[in-house]
């Protein structure tokens, strides 16, 4: 949570610095909410030659601007059922991406899919609930470790290797 796939033409994000700056912006969307940084996985997928992408039935290379497509999969926290959280997430994503694409004159589009949390594990562990003491420990350590829920969270052990629902 989340997995980002960035489909882009080869003439964009050509330096480690440009990728790193975008990665830091995207990662901060989630770490600012308390999620562990290691939850954020970002894959740059250059589409070369550019004629592998079509928009409106035409190759994107026929357009005057490079086109970047962002696909994010959210697992740990779903925002679609909470209008306030949804609006904040949309703003955070726009604010994170804008300097790296819009301000460079690129055309861009993004969307977020929400994958069921019950179908997610990291290193064989069921991740701790959002905002829990255990998740804060994962964020501080920046890695998954065995955890136990406290009484408030249901008094269940997380070193179990089965899936639980939220």
C-alpha positions in Angstrom: 0.0 0.0 0.0 0.2 1.9 -2.1 1.7 0.6 -5.4 2.3 3.3 -8.0 2.9 2.6 -11.7 4.2 5.5 -13.7 3.9 5.0 -17.5 5.9 7.6 -19.3 7.7 8.3 -22.5 11.5 7.8 -22.4 12.3 11.5 -22.7 10.7 12.1 -19.3 12.2 11.3 -15.9 15.6 10.7 -17.5 17.8 11.4 -14.4 18.0 9.8 -11.0 17.3 13.2 -9.6 14.1 13.7 -11.4 12.8 10.3 -10.4 14.0 10.8 -6.8 12.2 14.1 -6.5 8.9 12.6 -7.8 9.3 9.6 -5.5 9.8 11.8 -2.5 6.7 13.8 -3.4 4.6 10.7 -3.8 5.9 9.0 -0.6 5.2 12.2 1.4 1.5 11.8 0.6 1.4 8.7 2.8 4.1 9.4 5.4 2.4 12.7 6.3 -0.6 10.6 7.3 1.6 8.4 9.5 2.0 5.4 7.2 5.4 3.7 7.0 7.5 4.8 4.1 8.2 1.2 3.1 4.5 0.8 2.2 5.1 3.0 -0.8 6.3 1.1 -3.9 6.8 3.1 -7.1 7.7 1.6 -10.5 8.7 3.8 -13.5 7.6 2.1 -16.7 9.1 3.8 -19.7 7.1 3.1 -22.9 9.6 3.0 -25.7 9.1 3.7 -28.5 6.5 6.3 -27.7 4.1 4.7 -30.2 3.2 2.1 -27.6 0.7 4.5 -26.1 -2.4 5.6 -27.9 -4.8 8.4 -26.9 -8.1 8.7 -28.7 -6.9 6.1 -31.3 -3.8 8.1 -32.2 -0.2 7.5 -31.1 0.8 9.7 -28.2 3.9 10.7 -30.2 1.6 12.6 -32.5 0.7 14.9 -29.6 2.7 18.1 -28.9 3.3 17.1 -25.2 4.5 14.0 -23.5 1.7 12.1 -21.8 2.3 10.6 -18.3 -0.2 8.1 -16.8 -0.1 7.4 -13.0 -1.9 4.3 -11.6 -2.0 3.9 -7.8 -3.4 1.0 -5.8 -4.3 1.7 -2.2 -4.6 -1.1 0.2 -3.9 0.0 3.8 -6.4 2.9 3.8 -9.5 3.3 1.7 -10.8 6.8 1.1 -13.6 6.3 -1.3 -16.2 5.9 1.5 -15.2 9.1 3.3 -15.8 12.3 1.3 -13.5 14.4 3.5 -10.6 12.0 3.4 -11.2 11.5 -0.4 -10.9 15.3 -1.0 -7.7 15.5 1.1 -6.2 12.6 -0.8 -7.1 14.1 -4.2 -5.5 17.4 -3.2 -2.4 15.7 -1.9 -1.9 13.7 -5.0 -2.5 16.7 -7.3 -0.1 18.8 -5.2 2.6 16.0 -5.2 2.4 15.4 -9.0 1.9 18.9 -10.3 5.5 20.2 -10.1 6.8 17.1 -11.8 4.4 17.0 -14.7 2.1 20.0 -15.2 4.8 22.5 -14.4 7.0 20.8 -17.1 4.2 21.1 -19.7 3.3 17.4 -19.8 -0.1 16.0 -20.2 -1.0 13.8 -17.3 -3.7 11.6 -15.8 -4.0 9.6 -12.6 -6.4 7.3 -10.9 -6.5 5.2 -7.7 -7.8 1.7 -7.2 -8.7 0.5 -3.8 -7.7 -3.2 -3.3 -9.3 -5.1 -0.4 -7.1 -4.9 2.7 -8.0 -8.5 3.5 -5.9 -9.6 0.5 -2.7 -8.0 1.6 0.4 -9.2 3.5 4.0 -8.0 3.9 6.7 -10.5 4.5 4.0 -13.0 5.5 2.5 -10.6 8.2 -1.0 -9.2 8.2 -0.2 -5.4 8.5 -1.4 -3.7 11.6 -4.5 -1.6 11.5 -4.3 2.0 10.3 -3.2 4.4 13.0 -2.5 1.6 15.5 0.5 1.5 17.9 1.9 -1.4 15.9 1.7 0.6 12.6 3.4 3.5 14.2 6.2 1.1 15.3 6.5 -0.2 11.7 6.7 3.4 10.5 9.4 4.3 13.0 11.4 1.1 12.1 10.6 1.5 8.4 10.1 -2.3 8.1 7.6 -4.9 9.0 8.1 -6.8 12.3 5.9 -9.2 14.3 3.3 -7.3 16.4 0.5 -7.9 18.9 -2.6 -5.9 19.0 -3.2 -4.2 22.4 -6.5 -4.7 24.2 -8.0 -1.7 22.5 -7.3 -3.2 19.1 -8.8 -6.6 19.9 -6.1 -8.4 21.8 -5.1 -10.5 18.7 -1.6 -11.6 17.7 -0.2 -10.4 14.3 2.4 -13.0 14.0 -0.4 -15.1 12.6 -0.1 -15.9 8.9 -3.7 -15.7 8.0 -5.7 -12.8 6.7 -8.1 -10.7 8.9 -10.5 -8.1 7.9 -10.6 -4.4 9.0 
